[in-house]
């Protein structure tokens, strides 16, 4: 399950990063146009995709799911309280928070409960 999580999360994060590069946003719901946020989505997306598609027996996918499941869960929760996490670089709106929470819960489940299959 961790490999599947990384494959889906990797593709999703890369797509979001590319959408940020072209300036796509839904004001008040989903904006990914700050340079730091775009870069993070692309880098973390590539790491997830690499872990999911090329990660050697699922070990890297399992590690990614465990670490980033916690990170995404925390980021989703923090985003509701502090939407301008790094002013001018990273803004977390409602859509981002919901996606981060979903990725967090799924990552924790895939990393700690479901295994690497």
N, C-alpha and C positions, 0 to 999 in steps of 0.2 A: 504493500500500500504506500510506503514512503516513496518509492520510485514514481508511482502514478501521481502522488501529491506534487513531487518536484517537477514532473513533466507539465502538469496543468498549471501550477503556480509559475513556473518559468516562462511558459508561453504567455500567460496572462500578464505578468509583470513586464515582459518585453513589449507586448502590444501597448500597454499603458504608457511605457516610456516613449515609444514611437509616437503615440497620440499626443503626448506632451510636447515632443519636438515640433509637431505641426500645429500646435496651439489649440487642440481640441479641448473644450470644457463645457460643462453644464453649470452655469453660475449658481452658487449656493448648494450644489449637490456633489459635483465631481469636477475638480480642477486639478490639473497636473501640469502646471506651466512654469513653476519655479525651477531654476537650473539645478539646484541641489536635489530636488525631488525627482526630476527627470533622470539625472545621473544615477541616483540610488536605485530607481526602478530598473534601469537598464543593467546595471552591474549585478544587482541581486537576482534579477531575472536570468541573466546568463549563468550565474552560479547555480541557480535552481535547475535550469535546463541541463547544464552539464552533469549535475548530480543525478538527475532523473534519466537522462539518455545514455550517459557514458560513465556512470559512477562506479564501475567495478563491483559487481555482486551486491549492490544496494547499500554498502557501508556509508558512502558519502551522502546518499539520499536520506538514510536514517539519521545521520548527524545533522544534515540541513533541516530536516523536519523537526527534530528535537530543539535545535537552537532557534531557528526562525519561527517555529510555532510559538515559543515563549515571547520572542521579540514582537511578532505581529499582534499577539494578544495584548501585550502591554501597550503597544503603539495605538491599537484601536481604542483601548480604554482611556489612555492619556489624551487622545485626540478630541474626545468629547469635552474634556476639561480645559485643555490648552491647545486650541486649534492652530495658533501660530507657533508651532514648536520651535522653529528657528526663523524668526521674522525675516521675510524677504527671500528665504531659501526653501523652507518647507512649511506648507500650510495644509492642515488636515481638516477637510470638510466632512459632512455626513456620509457621503458615498465612500470616501476613503476609509473612514472609521469602520463602516459596516464590512467592507471588503477585508480590511485588516483583521477584524474580529473573526470573520469566517475563515480566513487563512490561518489564523492563530489556533482556533479550535481544531480545525482539520489537521494542522501540522502536529499539534500535541497528540491527537488521536493516532495519526499515522506513525509518529516517531516513538511514542511510548507504549501504545496499546496494541497496534495492529501489526507491527513488524515491518520488514523490508520487502516483502513480496510484491 
